[in-house]
Amino acid sequence: MSVKEDYQNYILNTYNRFPITFVKGKGVYLYTDDGKEILDMASGIAVSAIGHSNRDFVRAIKSQAENLVHTSNLFYTIPQLELAKKLVENSIFQKVFFCNSGAEANEGAIKLARKFGKSISPEKYQIITMKNSFHGRTITTLSATGQTKYQKGFEPLTPGFSYVELNNEDELRNAINENTAAIMIEVVQGEGGIKLATQNYLKLVRELCDKYNVLLIFDEIQTGIGRTGKLFGYEHFLPVEPDIITLAKGLGGGMPLGAFLLKDKISQFLQPGEHASTFGGNLVCTAGALAVLNIILKNKLTENANKMGEYFRKQMNKLKKKYSTIKEVRGLGLLNGIELTFPARDMINQLIENNIVAIGAGENVVRFIPPLIITKKQIDIVVKVCEKILKERN
């Protein structure tokens, strides 16, 4: 039997998988079971920030696995502490909670926000998120997600969530009130089509949060860990500061790890026994994540992400002037999307035929999120193939 047939027999079919089986990776390239070399413009959905099979990353994981893999959070471990210190030292936050995924990180942030709100009033539990947002697949993070297509069939949803349009100041003013506990926002909507929050909008969000005593949560699952050209996405929008950010994807570099970072002033709202994770902050995962951060900082990969992202958008905007099938080019750092007049999956399939893998962000947006180590030469390959595809469609 083929791999695809075996998958159908043994694995729950919840993904529209592309007909590729990857067996190896090196740098920005992936290798298939039939020997093809594929340029990776997806990074496992914004995960493989430092590329594949990085020597220092592999060494850190291997070394820790040889000593100790797991103890649970009933005991102290050194890799978790070292990673927490590194995150705090390179951010505006003072405390960290570790979990296993982005959805779990968002769940934790939501729990903390509700506990904070309830300390003020039993009615202060409502959370405002953005239309077109994406915050996870659990029932509560699905409820926080502002896209009905993901929620359909899973009702009743967790109550207490309302949605406003990103960058629509009037909608936000009308939605917030004394019973709002938190506003949760992605500074760049990833799954929602690479849509950026504006500086003025986030400034207003912060002002309203201060006025109504509301926590500001930035979902940085996709924007965090160097992806936008800074270590954290919020840095683009300073002096606006969130109270909490959530992380996953690039944090573990491929190891399952999530976290939320928070200000000291709200750390008392989750006490022992009120939130926990058996595997969160696992020794091997945190050792790997510490290596990821050290590699990014040492090799100035945020600077490369910024430069290469600008170059990518510049080259894609040149194609936009030539081909009417590109409606818009959007992005920040190496989190980029091109909106098309035709289905994104059509272009993604053609990219695969030309040994490039990218992913969608909605019906008509192709998302390009390569490892942060990508070079101009590799971007030129992608742009050339995109032009070939667009020319054929014209």
N, C-alpha and C positions, 0 to 999 in steps of 0.2 A: 504493500500500500504506500501511497505518497504521503508526505508530511501533511498536506492539506486534508486528505481523507482521514488520516489518523486524528487530526485536530477535530474534525467533525464528529468522530466517534467518541472522543474522550474529553473534549474541552467545551464548556458551555459557550455557545455561539453568541457572544455579546459585542463582537467587533467586526467591522467591515475591513478585514485585513487585505493588504495588497499581496499579490502572489509572489512573494520573495521570502526566502529563508536566509537570514544572516547568520554566519558562523564565526566571524572574526572582525575586528576593527583595529585600525591604527591611525592615529592623528585625526584627520577630517574624512577618512575613508572607511567604508564598510565593505565586507567581502561576503559574497553569497556562497551557498553550497555548491553552485555550479561554476565557481571561479570568477565571477564578475566583480570588478572594482567599482563601487558606487560612491560618488561624492555626497557626503551627508550634509544636507541643508535643513535637517529636522532636529538633530541632536536628541533623538528619543523623546520628542516633545519638550524641548528646552531644558534637557537634563544634562547631557554630556558637555558641560561648559568647557572643560579642559581637553576635550577630544577623547579618543579611545585608546586604551592600553597605555596611558601615561605611566612612565616607569616609577616615579615617586609615589603616585597614587596606588599602583599595584603593590609596591613594596610596603606601604603603610598598612594596607588591608591584610596582606599576607603575614606580616610581622605580628599584628595584633591577633589574627586568627590562630596563629601558632601558640600564643600565650594564653588567651582567654577570650571566649566569644560572648558569653552572656552570664549575667548574675541577677538581673532585675533591678528595679529602682528602690529596693529595700536596703541597698548597700551603696557605698560611695565607689565611683570609678574615676580614674585619671583622664582617659580620653574625653569623656563627657565634660569634665571641668575645663580642660584645656580648650575645647571647642567653644564653650560658653564664654570663656575669657576673651578669646579671639573675636567673637561676634560683638561682645560688649565694647571692647577696646576700639573697634572699627565702626561703631555706630553711635547713635544718640540714646541708646537704651541701657538699662542697668540689670535686667533680669531676662532669663531664657527658660522656656519650657520645651522639652524635646518630645516628639512623637514620631509617627512613621510615614506620614503623607500630608499632602496639601489639604485635603478634606479634613483630616484630623486637626491640623493646625488651625483651620478656620473654625471648626467645632469648639476648640479650646478658647479661641478669642471670643466667640459668641457667648460661651458659658461665663467667661469673665465679665463681659459687658452686661449680661443679665444680672449677675451677682452685684455688680457695681450699681446698676439701676435700682435694684430691689433694696439696696442700703439707703436709698433716698426716698423711694415710694414704692408700694406694692404694684402700682400701675405703670411704673417706669421700666418697661421691658421691650418696647418696640425698637426695631432696627430697620434703618433705611438703607437699601442697596440700589444699585443702578440697573435700569433696563438694559438688556443685552449683556449683562454681566455673567460670569461663571465662577462659582465658588466651591464646587464639589458635587459628589454623587450620593452622599448619605442623605437621609430624609431632611435633616435640618439644613445642610449646606445646599441641597437642591431647593429648599424653600427660600434660601437667601439668593439663589440664582435668578436673575431677572429675565429668564427665557422659558416661556411656557412649553416649548417643544421638549425640553428635558424633564418637565414636571408631569406631563400628561400620563395618566394611568397610575400614578403613585400617590394620588390624593387619598385621605386628607393630608395636607402638608402641615408642617409645624406653624402654628399661628404666630403673629407678631411681626411679620415682615411686610414692608411696602417698598415700592420701586419708583424711582424718578429717572428722567432722562439725563444722561451724562452731559454736563456743561449747560444744563437748563436751570438758570438761577431761580426763576419764578417757581418752577415745580418744586425745587428744594425748599424754598421759603414757605411754600404752602404745606409741605409735608411734615416739616419738623415741628415738634411741640414739647411740652413739659414731660410727656410720657415717652419721649425718645431716649433710649439708652445708648445707642451707637449709630454711627454712619460707617458703612463698610464700602470701600471703593478700590478698584484697580486703577492705578495711574495710567496704565495702558491696558485696555481690554484685549486680552489675548484670543480666547475662544470667540469673542464677540466681534472679531474682524480687524484687530489692530487699530483701535480707536483711542486717541490720547486725551486725557484730561488736560484742561488749560490751567495755567498758573492762576489766573483771576478766579476761576471756579474753585480751585482748591483753597485759595485764600478765603473765599466766602464760606466754604465748608468749615474751615477752621474757626472762623469768626462766629458762625452759628453754633458750632459745637461748644465754644466757650460761653456763649450767651445762654444756652439752654442746659449747660452742664452735661454734655454728651461726649462719649468717647469717640475718637476718630481712629478707625482701623484701616490700614492699607493692606490689601491682599497682594503680597509680592511673591506669590508662588511662582509666577512666570517672569516677573521683572527683577527679582532679586539675584544676588550673587553674580554681579558683573554684566548681566545680559543687556542692560540699557546703556552701557558705557560708563556707569558708575557702579560701585559695589552694591548699592541699594537704589531702587527707583526713586524713593522719596528725596534723595539728594538733589535731583533735578529741580525740585520745587521748594527748596528752602528759601525763606525762613519758615514756611509751613512745615510743622512737625506733627506726625501722627502720634497717638498714644501707644499704639500696638502695630506691629507688622507681622505678617505670617509668611513663612518660607517653606520651601520643599524643593522639588525638581533639581535645579543646579546645585543646591546645598550638598547633597550626597554624591554628586558626580556620577550617579548610576546606582548607588546604594540607597535602599529605602529609608529616607530620613526627612522628617518635617520638624518645624519649630515655630513658636511665636515668641517675639521679643517685645518687651514692655517696659514702660517707665516705672521707676521705683514707687512713685506716689500711688499707683494702683495695684501694687503687688500683694497687698494684704487681702485682696478680695478672693483669692483662692488659697485655702488653707489645707494642711495635710488631710487626706481622705476625700477631698472635694473634686480632685481631678487627678488622673493617673494614666499610665501606659506601661504595659508589661515590657514591650520591646523598645519603647521610646528612649533614645539616647544610648542604644546598644553599642557596646565597645567597638565592634568592627566598623559599624556605620559612622560613628563619631570620629574614629581614627582616620577613616577615608575622607570625611568631610573636612577635617583639619588640614589634611594634605591638599584638598581642593582649594581652600582659602589661601594657604601658603603659596601654592603655585600661581594663583591669580594675582596675588599681591607682589610676589617676587618678580614675576615676568611682565608685570604691568598690563595684564590682559584686558583690564577695563579700558585703558587707553587704546588698545588695538580694536576693541569692540566699537568704541566711539568712532575711530578713523575709518574702519572698514564698513561700518554702518552708513556713515555719510557717503562713502564712495559707492556703496551698493545703491543707495537711493538716487544718487546723482546719475549713475549709469541707467537705472530703470526709468528715471524721468526723461532721459534721452529717447528711450524706446517709446515712452508715452507720447512724445511729440510726433513720432513716426507712425504709431499704430493706434487707431481709435478704439481698439479692443481693450486697452488699458484705461480704466476710468480714473484711478487714483493710486498713487504710491504713498504709503504711510509707514511710519516706524520711529523707533528710538533705539540708538545703538544697534545691536544685532537682533532686534525683535522687529521684523519688518513684514509687510504684506503688500501685495498688489491686488487691487480690486479690478475684476474683469467684467466684460459684458457677456461672458459665457461661463458655464459651470467650472468651478475651480478644479473639480476632480478630472475633467478632460485634460487640463494642462498638467496636472500632477501625473497622470498616466503617461503623457507624452514625455515628461521629464524623466520618468523611470525608464522609458524606452531608450533614453539618451544617457543612462547611467547616473542620474541625479535623483535624490529623494528629497521631496519637500512635502508639506502637509497643508490641509485646508484650515480656514478659520471662518466658518460659515459657508454659505452656498457659492459665493463668487469671489472669495479672497484666498489667494495662495500665500501661505505663511512660510517665510524663509528665516530659520533660526539655527544657523550653523554653530559649531563649536567656536569659542572665542579666539581660537588660534588661527582662524582662517586668514588667507593672504589675498592680496589683490589679484594675483595670478589665478587663484581658484574662483574668485568672484567673477573674473572675466570669462571663465569657462561657462559659468551659470548664465551670465548675461548673453553670451553668444548663442547658447542653446535656447534660451527664452526667445531671442530674436528669430531664430530659425522656426520655432513653433508658431510665433505670431505671424510671421511672413507666410507660412503655409496656410494659416487660417484666412488671411486676407485674399 
